[in-house]
């Protein structure tokens, strides 16, 4: 789940980078515009993934106890 959420956040970040630098919304252009149902689903999944990734900030990292 962590990797899927991270992948969606990366997709969102790349899309925002394209919007900021080139005024080009890749998600909208691939899936029929910002108002298209599929685009809105992708935007929603990216947003939910971002919210989920907040939990990664507060999670304890598993430490390898075999190394000393």
N, C-alpha and C positions, 0 to 999 in steps of 0.2 A: 504494500500500500504506500509506503514511504517513497519508493522509486517512482510509482505512477504519479503521485502528487508532485514530486519534484520535476518530473518530465513535463507535466502540465504547467507548472509555474515557469519553467524555462521557455516553453512555447509562448506563454503570455508575455514574458519579459522580452523575447525576441520581437514579438508583434508590436509591443509598445515602443521598442527601439526603432522599428521601421516607421511607425507613426510619427515619432518625434523627429527623426532625421529626414525622412523622405515624404511624410504625409501619405504613407501607403499602408493601408490596413490589409494585411495578407489574409487573415481569417475571413474578412468580409469579401475580399475578391475571390477567394476559393469557394466560398459557400453561399454566394448569392446576395451579398450586401449585409449591412448591419442589422436590418430588420428581419432577415430570413430566419426561419425557425432553427435550422441547423447551426447558423452562426450564433444565435442566442444561446443554444445548448452548449456550444463550445465555450463561449464567454462565461456562462454559469459554472461549467466544470472547472475552468481555470480559476475563477473566483473562489469556489469551494476548496480547490486544492491549495490556494494561498492561505485560506483560513486554517486548513489542516496543517500546513507547514509551520504555522505559528507554534504548534505544539512541539515541533522539533527543537525550537529554541530552549525549551524548558525541560527537555528530557535528559536524563542522565545517560551518558555514553557508556556502552558496555565496554568494560576493560578486560583485556586478555589476562586472566589470572595465571596462565601458565608461564608467562614471561616474568622474570624478576631482575 
